[in-house]
């Protein structure tokens, strides 16, 4: 038997009359909220008996998203109406419509992005029951209502917000390839360079999926080719040493090498071009 939250919908919601209403949602103390956390991803999951699950998810470098996932293809395609409904014990609160969510046909999941995903969190925090209402996928004659229960939600919401506060503000795509620049005939790391390498180190320590780091040094064309090859290697070693000092395992570095003045990023005919060629590239490999 499906567990369901019995919801009271006032005339102000102006819901259409249908042949039958099929309700899904956790009831009473059976309502649970689970948090999984890391510096790269925070997830808040709410099981929906008989239907599937509701999941809030935030990945490093991305925005907050909400997914309403079914264990079976529950959606025929079209749009679901989204309401914030007062639970039975809070009759004094006003239920209201929040908007619509479009979804593809024969799908198992609805996806809600910011800012609506944050609105759903706020409604739960205020003790409301966000509810998705859409036609059944068989023939559209019945109405399906999937409700998120605010029961036992506050503790999960607190843990989830704590996780969000500790996340890295950038993801893999933002640190996968970094370019570090140097002064003329120099291997010194300036403050901007150290700040960028701090980000790379923090990400490497947080993401075990990154198995390898490739570091390649370069130089402009002033000086001999032999000298520039050695200068590029010294620059690459300076970057490696800084990352190791920040806690990155030395064994992760599969390449620490130099291409000297080969493969310039810009023309060496101008001082601007030479500045762009005095560089080290740091590449993270999964």
RAVEN-V971379 format. One line per field, one symbol per residue. ss: DSSP state (~ for helix, > for strand, _ for the rest). phi: phi as a letter, one per 40 degrees, with the letter a starting at -180 (. if undefined). Layout:
BEGIN
ss: ???
phi: ???
END
This chain:
BEGIN
ss: __________~~~_______>>>>___~~~___>>>>___>>>>>>>>___>>>>>>>>____>>>>>>>____>__>>>>>>>>>_________>>>>>>>>___>_>>>>>__~~~~~~~~~~__>>>>>>>>_______>>>>>_____~~~~~~~~~~~~~~_____~~~~_>>>>>_________~~~~~~~~~~~~~~~~_____>>>>>>>______~~~~~~~~~~~~~~~~~~~~~____~~~>>>>>>>>__________~~~~~~~_>>>>>>>_
phi: .ccaccbbbccccfcccbcabbbbicbfcccbbbbbbacbabbbbbcbdgbiabbcabbdgbccbbbbbbcacbbchhabcbbbbccdcbcccccaccibbcaccfbbabbbccccccccccccccgcbdbcbaccccbgccbbbbbccccgcccccccccccdcbcccabdccbdbbbbbbcdfbbcbccccccccccccccdccbccccbbbbbbbacccgccccccccccccccccdcccccchcccccccababbfccfccacccbccccccccabbbbcbc
END
